[in-house]
């Protein structure tokens, strides 16, 4: 039996562009990325899982879920013990996400994972640094006047909970300073 789950493999295939190292986003690289991931999966076969790759795939799936305005995904992503640097618990964070999705009829995200560090004696904890350009178009807003956009830097703390990575802590700030 392979160690990568079907959900993880699907996330890898859907959003492999997220693995890019450069700052530029190029949708044309999706085909190349898809071929690369399929090749890597076939070479790796059913070997041990790669926690960094799993986390990158999860963060790519989070980008896709945000663009789809899928609050349920974030309900599964945030651990029950979630706390962020601003004192929000899991329920408050989900309310903020839900409010953002209600206020914005369209959400576009362009992100880059700058760092994933696996920690803990069993590799069951991790830290990730992500930069995300977020643009939301307010409901009823004009084409240009209704768009709010900003760049954010997220520092995430994750734990492996029975094979699924969950975010248990976060710090975020504007990417260009507050």
Secondary structure as UniProt FT lines:
FT   HELIX           6..14
FT   HELIX           16..19
FT   TURN            27..28
FT   HELIX           29..44
FT   TURN            45..46
FT   HELIX           51..67
FT   TURN            68..69
FT   HELIX           71..77
FT   STRAND          78..84
FT   TURN            85..86
FT   HELIX           90..103
FT   STRAND          104..119
FT   TURN            121..122
FT   STRAND          125..138
FT   TURN            139..140
FT   TURN            143..146
FT   STRAND          147..161
FT   TURN            162..163
FT   STRAND          164..174
FT   TURN            175..176
//
